Amino acid sequence: MSPARQRSLALAGAAVVIAVFLAANIHLVIAAVGSQPACTALADGPAPARHSC
């Protein structure tokens, strides 16, 4: 295998690893934001912490 071919394969492998890492982090952020519960006031509990509730 030529050095140029080896270098291009190494760069392609590194790009794939970075892409998978970024996709996993984006998925985690989307899952965290999407799983936030709705802001609901409890009948006999304290008021919600957010002013928009």
N, C-alpha and C positions, 0 to 999 in steps of 0.2 A: 504494500500500500504506500502510495506516495505521501510525502509530508503535507502537500496541499490538500489531498483528499482526507487525510487524518484530521487536519485542522478544521476543515469544513464539517466533518462529522461531529467533532467535539463541539463546535459552535452550535450546530443544529441540536445536539443533545442538551446543551445548556439552555437553549431557547425553549425547548420542550419542558424542561424542569421548571423554568421560571414561569412559563405559561400555566402549568398545572398549579403551581404555588399561588399565583395571582387569582386563578379561577376558584381555588378553594377558599381563599380569603374573601373574595367577593360573595361567594355562596354563604359564608358564615355571617357576613354583614347583612345580607338580604334576609337570611333566616332570623337573625336577632331583631331586626327592625320589624319584620312581619309578625313576629310572635308577641309583640307588646300587647298586653291586655287593654281592652277599652277602659276609658276612665269612667268609673261608675261610683256614685256616692252610696255608702251603706246607710241603711235606715237608722241603725242604732250605733253607728261607729263614728269615728272622727271624720272631719272634712278631708277631702282629697288634697294632696300637696300642691297640685297644679292649679293655677288660677283659671285655666280654660275649662275646667270641669263644671 
